[in-house]
Amino acid sequence: MTYRRTGRELVGLSAPIALTQLAQVALTTTDLAMMGLISTEALAAGGLAITLFNQVRTMGVGLITAVGNLVAHAVGRHGRACAADGARAIADGPDATDVADEIRDIVRSSFLIATLAGIAGGVVLVALGMVLRVVGVGATVAEPTMWMLVALAPGLLPCLWFQVIRQFTVGMRRPKALLLITVVSMLINIALNWMFIHGTFGMPALGLTGIGLSTSLVYLVTFVIIAIVVRRDRTLAPIFGVAVHRSQASTVRRILRLGTPIAGTYGSEAGLFTVAAIIIGGFGAPALAAHNVVNQLTYIVFQVSVGISHGSSILVSRFVGLGTAVRSRTVAIVAYSHAAVVVGAVGVVYLLAPNAVLGLFTDISDDAVMSVATVLLAIAVFQQFVDSAQNIGIGLLCGVQDTTSSFAITLIGYWVVGLPVGLILAYGLGLETTGIWVGLSCGLLIAALLLLRTFRRRLAVIESRA
């Protein structure tokens, strides 16, 4: 398989996923932009609420991330003769009835997991809001953060349901409808934000809490729309299982066996940034606001690597199912190179026009915020490279159905290296917010290197058994 052909396949699968990710992040990005219009305190509190929400949401998404890989692997295993098109494999491949039943059970089992995780996660969000004062967050930030978390909590359920359908469509290599739906949801979010913040059209003026409420409503709307689209798809509808009461215990265990380490992996990274945000909150509202702004910028760019990670993961799963695991090496090389080009280009923009970039989210005349944010933006140039690399490594390992190693490696990279180094630099050397960010970057670098090494070893074992 040539690099060019692999690149086309990877881009064809990753681009819709990445664009969908970007559109989803636009929800929180527009939230942050509109928070900044309220006040610096609102930006600090709202940014912290979004960070905590993303922590819980990310772990919930992790539980069901392997669904796409399981679907892709099933298509490859049962439909080798026509695996270039997942839909054809289901319709025409050998053992078509068996693979359809398998995929249907995977989907409904993942809905069951998503429902339970959404309920539990909502409770956790409310509890987190109540303990912010205990961990040292000031009252001016803690109280509005708590109420925004209360408004965001109900949106976790439809958010995870949407992710189930997303993984299903990606595994079937039919993700294109996701993009349009997510773009529409972004526009709806902006309108609802404005109404609930200012109380227009008869709506109550809820301020920061209104942003959380509108986000929850948008998650519900997007889930309903994507469910309708899939139900009307003649290929996907017959294998789209939602009867959670018919879920097979063995399938639930299979998804959780792969998904739990992924949730731990995602949660490990998100938790690292959550703890970082709480620590930085102790350095004052301007420092936290600067962290929130730059973190959101890097999070936007990170979605490109998320798309590449998911796309490469699906391709690796398909090749393993086809019995051609050796082709996964080309996928890995192409994935890393594509990500490097994107984050490198963005890094140049960061360095050449920092004020223009930061001005999208904060008032550049606010010297207290800008003095911290400009330094963090420079650090972000390097951090984006290592963060993208470690995320792609996680996806590649998921493609060979090794999720436990990812969890162990991220624990080492983030918590054994990243956080301790950050704390030493922040408090021991007095670098404060800058020190925390340098520490995070070190942890991501170690994780990226270990993940790549582990993937190469796992792939060598699979190839030796072929």
Summary of the structure (lengths in Angstrom):
residues: 466
radius of gyration: 21.6
end to end distance: 17.5
largest distance: 67.1
contacts: 1844
relative contact order: 0.13
helix: 86%
strand: 0%
